[in-house]
Amino acid sequence: MEYENLKLNRQICHRVYAASNGIIRLYKNSLDKLNLTYPQYITMLALWELEEANIKEIQALSKIDGGSLSLILKKLEKKKLIKIKHSEQDKRKKICSLTKDGLKKKEMAKNVPMTMLHKIGNFSKEEIFEMVRLLDKMNAKLYPSS
């Protein structure tokens, strides 16, 4: 009884970890068709939303750490999905924008969210809204400055 709290079935973090890994695996087939990894997809989602943004804005929206995000952005630039240039106002800042191919990829990806929702399971709208609400509440504590 002294170590009851150390059992995996009592860990919220393990449930979130397992769900995250499972969801990412579900995305693989759809993202392979787009020639994107999951972190690249998350970055593109942020850019499709922002259209043009500096790296800090992309990082705040995507929750991807700075070092990883820099590597992802370089790979997306090599794929000709984005352009990275120095800000005219502050040469230390880099601005990312979508290319024509990046915008085409958005059109190709538009059905991915609904496809994933159907693959994950039969959840009611209320259950989905509740999951989103609870995850947002948790993330607000984990990422207080975002």
QUINOR-V19679 format. One record per pair of residues at least 6 apart in sequence whose C-alpha atoms are under 7 Angstrom apart, sorted by the first residue. I is the first residue (numbers start at 1). J is the second residue. D is the distance in Angstrom with one decimal. If there is no record, write none. Layout:
# QUINOR-V19679
[[I	J	D] [I	J	D]]
This chain:
# QUINOR-V19679
[[8	14	6.7] [24	38	6.8] [27	116	6.8] [30	112	6.7] [31	37	6.3] [40	72	6.1] [42	62	6.3] [43	62	6.3] [46	58	6.1] [46	61	6.3] [46	62	6.1] [48	106	6.9] [51	97	6.0] [51	98	6.4] [52	95	6.8] [52	96	5.6] [52	97	4.4] [52	98	7.0] [53	95	5.5] [53	96	5.4] [53	97	6.7] [54	93	6.8] [54	94	5.6] [54	95	4.3] [54	96	6.0] [55	94	6.4] [55	95	6.7] [59	65	6.6] [59	66	6.7] [60	146	5.6] [76	82	6.0] [77	83	5.9] [80	99	6.8] [80	101	6.7] [81	98	6.1] [81	99	5.3] [81	101	5.3] [81	102	4.0] [82	96	6.5] [82	97	5.4] [82	98	4.4] [82	99	5.1] [82	102	6.1] [83	96	5.6] [83	97	5.3] [83	98	6.3] [83	99	6.5] [84	94	6.4] [84	95	5.6] [84	96	4.6] [84	97	6.6] [85	94	5.5] [85	95	5.3] [85	96	6.6] [86	92	6.9] [86	93	5.8] [86	94	4.4] [86	95	5.9] [87	93	5.5] [87	94	5.5] [87	95	5.8]]
